């Protein structure tokens, strides 16, 4: 087995669309890197920027993926628009903390887009591998 | 009189009628001819004109329905006859053999790989993609396998290859396969029947003349939807059968009396451009049919996004090179790499058969639609048998939903005296009291799930690891946790106050596992599901060591959250059983009448001196309704009146009816706005539109909740809109709108109390300083800033209204001080989940 660096990714997936997409990726037996760990939340708008920033600045993860329903599809009308605003703030904070912007990603993934979830998981893993470990990791 | 309704057809209309009736206290039997529910809506990718994802919208509704104890889904079955009369029908249903006992099948799929018969084209995907002789019909519920008797060699020849015992039987742990199954006739005794058998594409010779069935890469719109769908045979990437991704795609919309055809082409063209902005996308059409403003807007949006629209009534096709299709129109030519035909619609075979069986009148096409103006579109010639959705006439999904609600209100009005007589009583439970400070004692149950979990990781290693986790007192490996045996038996010892289940997805199994948890005597909110199957073994099935490591991490995460979980009880909100309907026009009158007929109290407020005064009410339908309204003692009509202040929330509003003779204050559980006209009283009496946070568009129509499935709902819970309050419409449509709204209202006010999930927002008084950042973002508008005196100073804080909060958590993620949280999704739960990914402190 190679000792290649495996980035740790935490994916916040909203209950209604993106969590279901990750489920359907499973049903279709699509394969993605095992370093992606999904945390279920009711809405992408439920994810406090602190969760993302703490996870990164305490070295808990190399990257954070936040997934919600496409704009217009939100189960709660516009929770994902809040998530979008917070994502902008998170991106600014990353810079303040000297973290690369690739370490955080916001994606809209609908319940039928299992393949998209897989693609994003693969792509983010690839990007983080290139980037190397989170500098806050001890 | 029976308190139950049988619905034929489980597409969006049938499913919605079912949900509405259950919500109003009736038992429902939903009969579907296909092995899974969802109808055409389950097959399409996006819905027009909102471009919403169809799967995202319908899947939660399917799961909600199929897990409801008052819902019996009879899939893969056909109605053979209906005897009796309104209030007391006997419906004969023929269940087709699945050769798999759905009560035993756990959907583990162990039987699929061992079945030697493969390559069977998937009907759900119109022949694209392949399955084995034992298979799932679609990705949708009920997720139970079935066997194709025309392909299974054991059924055909009595032998599976050279084996006497078929391998599927050998691997099926729950022993669900029953080769001896025969068609079975069952009889249901119900009070009313709703026909929602839908529509289909009309496959006529006109299609053949355009190359369908003759040339490769000529397909119908519905077939194309499967290529757009992420759950389809090509995983959402449009590909031809030769695997090539077409760069130029053309649609041809055949002449169609329904606007649905043209809109389908527009939606598919948009979906294609969204996926591949470089694609050349053209829509040819014989005539354009935009019956609605929102359809027209969607079409204009499409025109701006690089889609060519070409009108022609003379198009011919020829086989081109490399599987392409050469089109000639108006002396011009066009090379398409894929050609999609949008035919007009025909009734489904089910509709045709059933109308014959039941002896019901249909139009020249076979739809239940009757153009004579003395018949209500929802009624059939037989009292107590109603029709809704596209079986009545082709229509879009939102219009089907409104008709379904209307049909539900008709059935409810008919069966009102028997409401709640056939509901399944909630099971007796003996719940262990668990207090927040109690030391966690965790039971871990790990499902083998056939080979789906056990076969794809090192189970012994996972079990040993789980045993080593803090608080875990026992690890039980079970073949299938979903049968409830292991969960209930171990919890009954009362040795455990937390449960973690390493199994499948909470999306599909949370309700079932919650039931087992409570039957075992543990509060359902003390249970945590770890999605080992969908999020681990299935997606890392080619790497056992990695799957094992990931499973250990997921169990560690689940255990850490479970240890913090708290017992929660459902929230009960009392309901005032009455409704205010604003606007005495056809839809308001229809709404009030249906509610009155259902035995519910209604106030109908209109500004005219007499309901019969306005021109739109001088119509024989409406005049008849007014007569009935006046003789219904449940309906109180207030003329020459307007509405002032409305306070409160779903279940409990107080409204001011303002008249020259003085004001009247009424208590109601729900409000319906039926008119776009101004019904606001003079300014010193308050403004109900402002009080209820209602908004209007530039044409003065009310803007409601987003979503194709919510045409009658406002964003404010308990408040609904219909008829001319929504948009301009004809009298019959307005009546159906009003009746549909009556069903939405009855879903609230026919109950003594609303029972809600406790997983909603709670303010932490010590931390909240009243900064009010959370108030504006709340999509349910459930938060209010309040001030009170504390030790001689004014303290500001926020109050969350538990009757309307939906638990989305936007407030929690907005609060800079951890001053508000969502129960069951507390910030500390997220913290431990995040921290336990790495396993360090």
HADDOCK unambig.tbl for C-alpha pairs under 7 A between the chains (distance, minus, plus):
assign (segid A and resid 16 and name CA) (segid B and resid 56 and name CA) 6.73 0.50 0.50
assign (segid A and resid 17 and name CA) (segid B and resid 56 and name CA) 5.77 0.50 0.50
assign (segid A and resid 22 and name CA) (segid B and resid 535 and name CA) 6.81 0.50 0.50
assign (segid A and resid 23 and name CA) (segid B and resid 505 and name CA) 6.95 0.50 0.50
assign (segid A and resid 23 and name CA) (segid B and resid 534 and name CA) 5.08 0.50 0.50
assign (segid A and resid 23 and name CA) (segid B and resid 535 and name CA) 6.51 0.50 0.50
assign (segid A and resid 26 and name CA) (segid B and resid 534 and name CA) 4.31 0.50 0.50
assign (segid A and resid 26 and name CA) (segid B and resid 535 and name CA) 6.16 0.50 0.50
assign (segid A and resid 26 and name CA) (segid B and resid 538 and name CA) 5.04 0.50 0.50
assign (segid A and resid 26 and name CA) (segid B and resid 539 and name CA) 5.20 0.50 0.50
assign (segid A and resid 27 and name CA) (segid B and resid 534 and name CA) 6.40 0.50 0.50
assign (segid A and resid 29 and name CA) (segid B and resid 538 and name CA) 5.23 0.50 0.50
assign (segid A and resid 29 and name CA) (segid B and resid 539 and name CA) 5.45 0.50 0.50
assign (segid A and resid 30 and name CA) (segid B and resid 539 and name CA) 5.59 0.50 0.50
assign (segid A and resid 31 and name CA) (segid B and resid 539 and name CA) 4.48 0.50 0.50
assign (segid A and resid 31 and name CA) (segid B and resid 540 and name CA) 5.67 0.50 0.50
assign (segid A and resid 32 and name CA) (segid B and resid 539 and name CA) 6.11 0.50 0.50
assign (segid A and resid 32 and name CA) (segid B and resid 540 and name CA) 6.75 0.50 0.50
assign (segid A and resid 34 and name CA) (segid B and resid 540 and name CA) 6.42 0.50 0.50
assign (segid A and resid 34 and name CA) (segid B and resid 546 and name CA) 6.42 0.50 0.50
assign (segid A and resid 34 and name CA) (segid B and resid 547 and name CA) 6.84 0.50 0.50
assign (segid A and resid 34 and name CA) (segid B and resid 550 and name CA) 6.28 0.50 0.50
assign (segid A and resid 42 and name CA) (segid B and resid 808 and name CA) 5.69 0.50 0.50
assign (segid A and resid 43 and name CA) (segid B and resid 808 and name CA) 5.60 0.50 0.50
assign (segid A and resid 43 and name CA) (segid B and resid 809 and name CA) 7.00 0.50 0.50
assign (segid A and resid 45 and name CA) (segid B and resid 809 and name CA) 6.54 0.50 0.50
assign (segid A and resid 45 and name CA) (segid B and resid 810 and name CA) 4.86 0.50 0.50
assign (segid A and resid 45 and name CA) (segid B and resid 813 and name CA) 6.78 0.50 0.50
assign (segid A and resid 46 and name CA) (segid B and resid 808 and name CA) 6.24 0.50 0.50
assign (segid A and resid 46 and name CA) (segid B and resid 809 and name CA) 4.28 0.50 0.50
assign (segid A and resid 46 and name CA) (segid B and resid 810 and name CA) 4.84 0.50 0.50
assign (segid A and resid 46 and name CA) (segid B and resid 812 and name CA) 6.49 0.50 0.50
assign (segid A and resid 46 and name CA) (segid B and resid 813 and name CA) 5.22 0.50 0.50
assign (segid A and resid 47 and name CA) (segid B and resid 813 and name CA) 5.54 0.50 0.50
assign (segid A and resid 48 and name CA) (segid B and resid 813 and name CA) 3.92 0.50 0.50
assign (segid A and resid 48 and name CA) (segid B and resid 814 and name CA) 6.79 0.50 0.50
assign (segid A and resid 51 and name CA) (segid B and resid 831 and name CA) 6.98 0.50 0.50
assign (segid A and resid 55 and name CA) (segid B and resid 834 and name CA) 6.67 0.50 0.50
assign (segid A and resid 60 and name CA) (segid B and resid 834 and name CA) 6.97 0.50 0.50
assign (segid A and resid 60 and name CA) (segid B and resid 835 and name CA) 6.22 0.50 0.50
assign (segid A and resid 60 and name CA) (segid B and resid 838 and name CA) 6.14 0.50 0.50
assign (segid A and resid 72 and name CA) (segid B and resid 52 and name CA) 6.91 0.50 0.50
assign (segid A and resid 73 and name CA) (segid B and resid 52 and name CA) 5.84 0.50 0.50
assign (segid A and resid 73 and name CA) (segid B and resid 53 and name CA) 6.93 0.50 0.50
assign (segid A and resid 76 and name CA) (segid B and resid 779 and name CA) 6.37 0.50 0.50
assign (segid A and resid 76 and name CA) (segid B and resid 808 and name CA) 6.71 0.50 0.50
assign (segid A and resid 77 and name CA) (segid B and resid 706 and name CA) 6.46 0.50 0.50
assign (segid A and resid 77 and name CA) (segid B and resid 779 and name CA) 6.56 0.50 0.50
assign (segid A and resid 78 and name CA) (segid B and resid 779 and name CA) 6.62 0.50 0.50
assign (segid A and resid 79 and name CA) (segid B and resid 779 and name CA) 7.00 0.50 0.50
assign (segid A and resid 79 and name CA) (segid B and resid 810 and name CA) 6.31 0.50 0.50
assign (segid A and resid 110 and name CA) (segid B and resid 53 and name CA) 6.80 0.50 0.50
assign (segid A and resid 110 and name CA) (segid B and resid 56 and name CA) 6.33 0.50 0.50
assign (segid A and resid 111 and name CA) (segid B and resid 55 and name CA) 6.11 0.50 0.50
assign (segid A and resid 111 and name CA) (segid B and resid 56 and name CA) 4.92 0.50 0.50
assign (segid A and resid 112 and name CA) (segid B and resid 55 and name CA) 6.00 0.50 0.50
assign (segid A and resid 112 and name CA) (segid B and resid 56 and name CA) 6.98 0.50 0.50
assign (segid A and resid 112 and name CA) (segid B and resid 229 and name CA) 6.62 0.50 0.50
assign (segid A and resid 112 and name CA) (segid B and resid 230 and name CA) 4.79 0.50 0.50
assign (segid A and resid 112 and name CA) (segid B and resid 231 and name CA) 5.60 0.50 0.50
assign (segid A and resid 113 and name CA) (segid B and resid 230 and name CA) 4.97 0.50 0.50
assign (segid A and resid 114 and name CA) (segid B and resid 230 and name CA) 6.58 0.50 0.50
assign (segid A and resid 115 and name CA) (segid B and resid 230 and name CA) 6.79 0.50 0.50
assign (segid A and resid 115 and name CA) (segid B and resid 235 and name CA) 6.46 0.50 0.50
